């Protein structure tokens, strides 16, 4: 609960200062940072081979230390390979992804990914030690550094350069603070030799084998709209999409993160005690729907005017796009919040099948339906696709709740 609230609070801090930041930067400036964050966010979840996840569940502290060392080595190797690829092919990569405006700033991606990987490893180390408040402080520190530097560079008129530098420096300083705080735990990783790393990699091989593919599909599905918009529409439109996702996700993630933690625990208890799950699932779903309907209606009717008032007249376009997407975002919030039901009932394969379906359907929509449409119609197609996909996901969740796989 502390972790979920901390993560959501950090996003709310960034959102709270957005009305000032959007008056210091243009939509085209936001387009550059949106593309940069999308690329790094697409690479970060599997840069450590998912071995960092195993740190929390490792059977012994020695294995945890070895997994920490292994994750660091894999991240460093991956960042090095990524650096070579980016340095030699950055222009081709920008053109292929529709991120020409990013220019040479793409060269910062390996640095940002490596720093993010170290922060991710540090958070899992702290999680194993149940130092949840430390993780919350880290997210708060990084959010405040980022906001402060965004304001400073915006006042100096640095434009997109200011947003990029602020992001990388904030991640670097936040990660340095976290690792320094964890230095007594992290220094143990130096005792792991090559044989120990190979042994622990084999012992926990299920993590990269089972989790990495799922992470790849998730990140690619989320990144698709940004890359398609970047290729087909103006830079300002990419900036609009970047802002609307931030505005929509920050408050919802605060609630979703908190509810998900409690929901997962309660579902697990019901399954362990062999109690019916469906009635509880329907009650929590109804609660989430009642919570999300008022803001959904508000944004559906007045998002353009609210964006123009809060963020400045140039950002009215972001409100117009959000008004189209908000029904699907609301449904996604409800269904994603209860989605741990699949894992808690032992039906992980159900969720995995849906992720594959979601990726293929979304990709097909962008390849065969979206080309030739204007941005409004593309957003309608995206919203319709997500509504259908998440409705199917909810059916799968109900199926999982009705058919729990008990562990004897």
GUBA-216775 format. One record per residue (C-alpha): x, y negated, z negated; residue in one letter. Coordinates in nm, 4 decimals, padded with zeros to 6 digits, m for minus. Example, Ala and Ser with C-alpha at 12.3 -4.5 7.8 and 13.67 -1.06 7.14 Angstrom:
<recs>
REC_east_north_up_type
REC_01.2300_00.4500_m00.7800_A
REC_01.3670_00.1060_m00.7140_S
</recs>
This chain:
<recs>
REC_east_north_up_type
REC_00.0000_00.0000_00.0000_X
REC_00.2833_m00.2405_m00.0895_X
REC_00.4533_m00.1648_00.2450_X
REC_00.1373_m00.2185_00.4460_X
REC_00.0571_m00.5463_00.2733_X
REC_00.4164_m00.6630_00.3113_X
REC_00.4187_m00.5927_00.6842_X
REC_00.0853_m00.7638_00.7350_X
REC_00.1875_m01.0606_00.5195_X
REC_00.5025_m01.1110_00.7271_X
REC_00.2889_m01.1269_01.0425_X
REC_00.0460_m01.3659_00.8765_X
REC_00.3381_m01.5983_00.7905_X
REC_00.4360_m01.6123_01.1565_X
REC_00.0729_m01.6697_01.2543_X
REC_00.0289_m01.9470_00.9968_X
REC_00.3096_m02.1499_01.1545_X
REC_00.2005_m02.0773_01.5118_X
REC_m00.0047_m02.4001_01.5472_X
REC_00.3186_m02.5948_01.4965_X
REC_00.5390_m02.3636_01.7020_X
REC_00.3014_m02.3631_02.0009_X
REC_00.3257_m02.7430_02.0120_X
REC_00.7053_m02.7225_02.0265_X
REC_00.7228_m02.4573_02.2989_X
REC_00.5388_m02.4120_02.6271_X
REC_00.3496_m02.1009_02.7437_X
REC_00.6358_m02.0285_02.9848_X
REC_00.8793_m02.0318_02.6886_X
REC_00.6561_m01.7798_02.5123_X
REC_00.6550_m01.5665_02.8267_X
REC_01.0315_m01.5159_02.8014_X
REC_01.0255_m01.4119_02.4342_X
REC_00.7202_m01.1906_02.5003_X
REC_00.9074_m01.0007_02.7708_X
REC_01.2203_m00.9776_02.5561_X
REC_01.0291_m00.8397_02.2571_X
REC_00.8372_m00.5974_02.4790_X
REC_01.1589_m00.4506_02.6182_X
REC_01.3257_m00.4193_02.2777_X
REC_01.0052_m00.2820_02.1263_X
REC_00.9895_m00.0210_02.4015_X
REC_01.3438_00.1015_02.3280_X
REC_01.3599_00.0714_01.9496_X
REC_01.1283_00.3572_01.8390_X
REC_01.3550_00.6289_01.9789_X
REC_01.7019_00.4670_01.9745_X
REC_01.7889_00.6808_01.6685_X
REC_01.6418_00.9998_01.8143_X
REC_01.3700_00.9888_01.5421_X
REC_01.6218_01.1312_01.2950_X
REC_01.5680_00.8208_01.0809_X
REC_01.2166_00.9485_01.0022_X
REC_01.3669_01.2651_00.8561_X
REC_01.5603_01.0602_00.5982_X
REC_01.2442_01.0278_00.3884_X
REC_01.1550_01.3978_00.3907_X
REC_01.5072_01.5439_00.3726_X
REC_01.5299_01.8308_00.1243_X
REC_01.8383_01.6990_m00.0558_X
REC_02.0099_01.3634_m00.1047_X
REC_02.3108_01.5012_00.0815_X
REC_02.0980_01.5780_00.3834_X
REC_01.9466_01.2305_00.3581_X
REC_02.2941_01.0728_00.3632_X
REC_02.3975_01.2883_00.6585_X
REC_02.0799_01.1975_00.8461_X
REC_02.1504_00.8314_00.7773_X
REC_02.4994_00.8673_00.9237_X
REC_02.3655_01.0653_01.2190_X
REC_02.1016_00.8010_01.2905_X
REC_02.3654_00.5258_01.2819_X
REC_02.5918_00.7150_01.5226_X
REC_02.3084_00.7903_01.7651_X
REC_02.1935_00.4263_01.7533_X
REC_02.5475_00.2984_01.8165_X
REC_02.5982_00.5413_02.1054_X
REC_02.2606_00.4548_02.2550_X
REC_02.3274_00.0811_02.2240_X
REC_02.6671_00.1240_02.3890_X
REC_02.5192_00.3165_02.6825_X
REC_02.2398_00.0610_02.7073_X
REC_02.4981_m00.2196_02.7131_X
REC_02.6803_m00.0626_03.0075_X
REC_02.3548_m00.0176_03.1988_X
REC_02.2368_m00.3724_03.1303_X
REC_02.5715_m00.5374_03.2066_X
REC_02.6007_m00.3600_03.5411_X
REC_02.2347_m00.3779_03.6474_X
REC_02.0640_m00.6643_03.4640_X
REC_01.9389_m00.8317_03.7816_X
REC_01.7891_m00.5110_03.9198_X
REC_01.6274_m00.4307_03.5844_X
REC_01.4717_m00.7771_03.5609_X
REC_01.3341_m00.7461_03.9139_X
REC_01.1972_m00.3953_03.8558_X
REC_01.0201_m00.4967_03.5342_X
REC_00.8972_m00.8286_03.6702_X
REC_01.1059_m01.0152_03.4133_X
REC_01.3125_m01.2345_03.6464_X
REC_01.2633_m01.5349_03.4189_X
REC_01.4454_m01.3495_03.1411_X
REC_01.7684_m01.3825_03.3394_X
REC_02.0951_m01.3138_03.1607_X
REC_01.9167_m01.3068_02.8268_X
REC_01.8497_m00.9412_02.9056_X
REC_02.2124_m00.8880_02.8002_X
REC_02.1000_m00.9527_02.4415_X
REC_01.8643_m00.6536_02.4446_X
REC_02.1278_m00.3942_02.3364_X
REC_02.2319_m00.6201_02.0477_X
REC_01.8721_m00.6711_01.9352_X
REC_01.7960_m00.2984_01.9670_X
REC_02.1020_m00.1988_01.7636_X
REC_02.0251_m00.4522_01.4891_X
REC_01.6641_m00.3335_01.4853_X
REC_01.7818_00.0264_01.4588_X
REC_01.9993_m00.0544_01.1571_X
REC_01.7051_m00.2313_00.9943_X
REC_01.4819_00.0691_01.0664_X
REC_01.7366_00.3060_00.9108_X
REC_01.7706_00.0817_00.6063_X
REC_01.3943_00.0742_00.5597_X
REC_01.3732_00.4542_00.5643_X
REC_01.6584_00.4758_00.3131_X
REC_01.4734_00.2345_00.0864_X
REC_01.1507_00.4272_00.1453_X
REC_01.3167_00.7497_00.0281_X
REC_01.4207_00.5716_m00.2901_X
REC_01.0661_00.4347_m00.3314_X
REC_01.2006_00.0799_m00.3166_X
REC_00.8891_m00.0511_m00.1470_X
REC_00.9210_m00.4000_m00.2887_X
REC_01.2686_m00.4259_m00.1369_X
REC_01.1240_m00.3501_00.2069_X
REC_00.8524_m00.6088_00.1505_X
REC_01.1134_m00.8701_00.0516_X
REC_01.3148_m00.7848_00.3623_X
REC_01.0147_m00.8419_00.5894_X
REC_00.9374_m01.1683_00.4102_X
REC_01.2992_m01.2890_00.4371_X
REC_01.3177_m01.2078_00.8075_X
REC_00.9817_m01.3733_00.8773_X
REC_01.0835_m01.6932_00.6973_X
REC_01.4220_m01.7077_00.8750_X
REC_01.2509_m01.6580_01.2104_X
REC_00.9887_m01.9263_01.1451_X
REC_01.2479_m02.1738_01.0154_X
REC_01.4766_m02.1267_01.3152_X
REC_01.1860_m02.1432_01.5608_X
REC_01.0834_m02.4772_01.4121_X
REC_01.4394_m02.6114_01.4119_X
REC_01.5233_m02.5064_01.7687_X
REC_01.1830_m02.6259_01.8883_X
REC_01.2463_m02.9687_01.7370_X
REC_01.5825_m02.9735_01.9166_X
REC_01.4046_m02.8925_02.2430_X
REC_01.5838_m02.5639_02.3143_X
REC_01.2770_m02.4053_02.4756_X
REC_01.2906_m02.0326_02.5519_X
REC_01.6568_m02.0222_02.4464_X
REC_01.5540_m02.1316_02.0966_X
REC_01.2919_m01.8570_02.0667_X
REC_01.5376_m01.5889_02.1805_X
REC_01.8250_m01.7026_01.9608_X
REC_01.5931_m01.7418_01.6609_X
REC_01.4644_m01.3864_01.7050_X
REC_01.8063_m01.2214_01.7356_X
REC_01.9638_m01.4231_01.4545_X
REC_01.6665_m01.3625_01.2231_X
REC_01.6872_m00.9874_01.2839_X
REC_02.0638_m00.9952_01.2307_X
REC_02.0478_m01.1922_00.9050_X
REC_01.7528_m00.9938_00.7737_X
REC_01.9231_m00.6640_00.8540_X
REC_02.2495_m00.7799_00.6946_X
REC_02.0648_m00.8737_00.3754_X
REC_01.8840_m00.5382_00.3653_X
REC_02.1999_m00.3324_00.4218_X
REC_02.3943_m00.5372_00.1668_X
REC_02.1221_m00.4723_m00.0892_X
REC_02.1402_m00.0998_m00.0066_X
REC_02.5205_m00.0928_00.0097_X
REC_02.5599_00.1565_m00.2767_X
REC_02.3363_00.4058_m00.0971_X
REC_02.4685_00.3351_00.2506_X
REC_02.8370_00.3751_00.1608_X
REC_02.7792_00.7491_00.1024_X
REC_02.7295_00.8034_00.4759_X
REC_03.1044_00.7715_00.5290_X
REC_03.1580_01.1155_00.3707_X
REC_02.9659_01.3005_00.6456_X
REC_03.2002_01.4824_00.8863_X
REC_03.1269_01.5958_01.2423_X
REC_03.0363_01.9512_01.1393_X
REC_02.7910_01.8282_00.8785_X
REC_02.6288_01.5969_01.1330_X
REC_02.5882_01.8784_01.3859_X
REC_02.4421_02.1043_01.1187_X
REC_02.1888_01.8512_00.9943_X
REC_02.0978_01.7538_01.3526_X
REC_02.0087_02.1150_01.4281_X
REC_01.8229_02.1645_01.0993_X
REC_01.5979_01.8640_01.1648_X
REC_01.5771_01.9067_01.5426_X
REC_01.1959_01.9049_01.5367_X
REC_01.1960_01.5299_01.4758_X
REC_01.3441_01.4303_01.8137_X
REC_01.1710_01.7182_01.9914_X
REC_00.8223_01.6545_01.8550_X
REC_00.8189_01.2819_01.7757_X
REC_01.0305_01.1156_02.0440_X
REC_00.7993_01.2013_02.3349_X
REC_00.5005_01.0656_02.1439_X
REC_00.6866_00.7407_02.0715_X
REC_00.7815_00.7039_02.4383_X
REC_00.4174_00.7330_02.5486_X
REC_00.2961_00.4913_02.2801_X
REC_00.5494_00.2225_02.3629_X
REC_00.5074_00.2555_02.7395_X
REC_00.1291_00.2304_02.7103_X
REC_00.1566_m00.0853_02.4986_X
REC_00.4193_m00.2404_02.7272_X
REC_00.2310_m00.1822_03.0536_X
REC_00.0074_m00.4934_03.0395_X
REC_00.3036_m00.7261_02.9840_X
REC_00.5060_m00.5881_03.2749_X
REC_00.2077_m00.5836_03.5111_X
REC_00.1114_m00.9417_03.4228_X
REC_00.4745_m01.0504_03.4641_X
REC_00.4890_m00.9013_03.8151_X
REC_00.1504_m01.0207_03.9388_X
REC_00.0760_m01.3501_03.7647_X
REC_00.2380_m01.6714_03.6455_X
REC_00.4839_m01.7029_03.3606_X
REC_00.2271_m01.9020_03.1636_X
REC_m00.0133_m01.6070_03.1800_X
REC_00.2485_m01.3815_03.0196_X
REC_00.2848_m01.6397_02.7430_X
REC_m00.0931_m01.6486_02.6960_X
REC_m00.1005_m01.2703_02.6572_X
REC_00.1883_m01.2797_02.4094_X
REC_00.0128_m01.5349_02.1879_X
REC_m00.3286_m01.3685_02.1950_X
REC_m00.1836_m01.0335_02.0885_X
REC_m00.0069_m01.2023_01.7974_X
REC_m00.3227_m01.3849_01.6896_X
REC_m00.5400_m01.0745_01.7173_X
REC_m00.2982_m00.8279_01.5595_X
REC_m00.1652_m01.0162_01.2563_X
REC_m00.4816_m01.0310_01.0409_X
REC_m00.6117_m00.6948_01.1633_X
REC_m00.2810_m00.5193_01.0930_X
REC_m00.2875_m00.6519_00.7364_X
REC_m00.6200_m00.4784_00.6750_X
REC_m00.5469_m00.1744_00.8899_X
REC_m00.2146_m00.1020_00.7207_X
REC_m00.3649_m00.1179_00.3733_X
REC_m00.6730_00.0901_00.4574_X
REC_m00.4731_00.3484_00.6533_X
REC_m00.2525_00.4311_00.3534_X
REC_m00.5536_00.4887_00.1267_X
REC_m00.7476_00.6683_00.4001_X
REC_m00.4658_00.9135_00.4701_X
REC_m00.4316_01.0000_00.1022_X
REC_m00.8069_01.0492_00.0567_X
REC_m00.8465_01.2655_00.3676_X
REC_m00.5506_01.4794_00.2610_X
REC_m00.7065_01.5285_m00.0825_X
REC_m01.0417_01.6268_00.0686_X
REC_m00.8775_01.8808_00.2992_X
REC_m00.6676_02.0262_00.0173_X
REC_m00.9794_02.0624_m00.1988_X
REC_m01.1782_02.1958_00.0984_X
REC_m01.4371_01.9213_00.0706_X
REC_m01.6333_01.7877_00.3708_X
REC_m01.4471_01.5119_00.5552_X
REC_m01.6978_01.3835_00.8104_X
REC_m01.9268_01.1972_00.5690_X
REC_m01.6342_01.0063_00.4196_X
REC_m01.4974_00.9339_00.7680_X
REC_m01.8291_00.7872_00.8824_X
REC_m01.8522_00.5682_00.5719_X
REC_m01.5041_00.4221_00.6183_X
REC_m01.5767_00.3702_00.9892_X
REC_m01.8961_00.1804_00.9057_X
REC_m01.7047_m00.0355_00.6556_X
REC_m01.4427_m00.1222_00.9194_X
REC_m01.7114_m00.2080_01.1754_X
REC_m01.8891_m00.4392_00.9316_X
REC_m01.5544_m00.6059_00.8570_X
REC_m01.4536_m00.6619_01.2207_X
REC_m01.7872_m00.7672_01.3763_X
REC_m01.8013_m01.1287_01.2419_X
REC_m01.4547_m01.2338_01.3698_X
REC_m01.5202_m01.0443_01.6933_X
REC_m01.8401_m01.2410_01.7584_X
REC_m01.6685_m01.5676_01.6602_X
REC_m01.3836_m01.5134_01.9084_X
REC_m01.6137_m01.3741_02.1753_X
REC_m01.8131_m01.6984_02.1746_X
REC_m01.5587_m01.9671_02.0886_X
REC_m01.2025_m01.8325_02.1372_X
REC_m01.1104_m02.0858_02.4130_X
REC_m01.2182_m02.3846_02.2042_X
REC_m01.0573_m02.2445_01.8884_X
REC_m00.7260_m02.1860_02.0676_X
REC_m00.7278_m02.5332_02.2198_X
REC_m00.7943_m02.6844_01.8765_X
REC_m00.5494_m02.4691_01.6773_X
REC_m00.2600_m02.4282_01.9211_X
REC_m00.3013_m02.7184_02.1615_X
REC_m00.4896_m02.7708_02.4872_X
REC_m00.2268_m02.5896_02.7020_X
REC_m00.3155_m02.2675_02.5191_X
REC_m00.6857_m02.2639_02.6078_X
REC_m00.6091_m01.9963_02.8666_X
REC_m00.4948_m01.7592_02.5920_X
REC_m00.8312_m01.8029_02.4212_X
REC_m01.0135_m01.7269_02.7457_X
REC_m00.8247_m01.3982_02.7804_X
REC_m00.8792_m01.3088_02.4151_X
REC_m01.2554_m01.3633_02.4512_X
REC_m01.2519_m01.0862_02.7139_X
REC_m01.0296_m00.8476_02.5201_X
REC_m01.1650_m00.8944_02.1671_X
REC_m01.4355_m00.6209_02.1870_X
REC_m01.1753_m00.3608_02.2890_X
REC_m00.9251_m00.4917_02.0319_X
REC_m01.1922_m00.4564_01.7615_X
REC_m01.2731_m00.0990_01.8628_X
REC_m00.9023_m00.0196_01.8759_X
REC_m00.8637_m00.1577_01.5222_X
REC_m01.1439_00.0626_01.3845_X
REC_m01.0361_00.3825_01.5575_X
REC_m00.6619_00.3385_01.4996_X
REC_m00.7222_00.2810_01.1301_X
REC_m00.8965_00.6188_01.0921_X
REC_m00.6688_00.8016_01.3380_X
REC_m00.4510_00.9574_01.0599_X
REC_m00.7438_01.1950_01.0185_X
REC_m00.5936_01.4094_01.2967_X
REC_m00.2656_01.4556_01.1113_X
REC_m00.4240_01.4902_00.7683_X
REC_m00.6513_01.7712_00.8918_X
REC_m00.3678_01.9565_01.0642_X
REC_m00.4862_01.8648_01.4144_X
REC_m00.1793_01.6781_01.5363_X
REC_m00.2148_01.8316_01.8822_X
REC_m00.5492_01.6545_01.9249_X
REC_m00.3856_01.3160_01.8782_X
REC_m00.0980_01.4175_02.1068_X
REC_m00.3348_01.5122_02.3882_X
REC_m00.5159_01.1796_02.3569_X
REC_m00.1866_00.9868_02.3776_X
REC_m00.1004_01.1610_02.7027_X
REC_m00.4496_01.0888_02.8367_X
REC_m00.4275_00.7237_02.7272_X
REC_m00.0949_00.6773_02.9033_X
REC_m00.2104_00.8381_03.2282_X
REC_m00.5447_00.6559_03.2410_X
REC_m00.3894_00.3164_03.1596_X
REC_m00.1147_00.3691_03.4171_X
REC_m00.3729_00.4696_03.6799_X
REC_m00.5779_00.1600_03.6056_X
REC_m00.2782_m00.0700_03.6603_X
REC_m00.1648_00.1162_03.9721_X
REC_m00.4950_00.1669_04.1517_X
REC_m00.7532_m00.0752_04.0080_X
REC_m00.5722_m00.3887_03.8885_X
REC_m00.3708_m00.4809_04.2033_X
REC_m00.5493_m00.7544_04.3970_X
REC_m00.7687_m00.8638_04.1067_X
REC_m00.7428_m01.2018_03.9377_X
REC_m00.6285_m01.2145_03.5737_X
REC_m00.9829_m01.2330_03.4375_X
REC_m01.0879_m00.9165_03.6216_X
REC_m00.7665_m00.7402_03.5156_X
REC_m00.8470_m00.8170_03.1518_X
REC_m01.2027_m00.6863_03.2024_X
REC_m01.0607_m00.3658_03.3530_X
REC_m00.8114_m00.3306_03.0668_X
REC_m01.0802_m00.3919_02.8037_X
REC_m01.3157_m00.1395_02.9665_X
REC_m01.0388_00.1199_02.9889_X
REC_m00.9478_00.0777_02.6225_X
REC_m01.3106_00.0940_02.5077_X
REC_m01.3590_00.4256_02.6902_X
REC_m01.0256_00.5671_02.5698_X
REC_m01.0804_00.4752_02.2054_X
REC_m01.4380_00.6038_02.2148_X
REC_m01.2945_00.9385_02.3293_X
REC_m01.0311_00.9138_02.0567_X
REC_m01.3023_00.8682_01.7957_X
REC_m01.4804_01.1785_01.9258_X
REC_m01.1508_01.3654_01.8892_X
REC_m01.1132_01.2324_01.5340_X
REC_m01.4648_01.3523_01.4466_X
REC_m01.3745_01.6923_01.5916_X
REC_m01.0628_01.7018_01.3741_X
REC_m01.2668_01.6106_01.0671_X
REC_m01.5175_01.8885_01.1391_X
REC_m01.2444_02.1461_01.2030_X
REC_m00.9661_02.0989_00.9475_X
REC_m00.6813_02.3483_00.9613_X
REC_m00.6282_02.4557_00.6035_X
REC_m00.2793_02.5471_00.4871_X
REC_m00.2834_02.8673_00.2812_X
</recs>
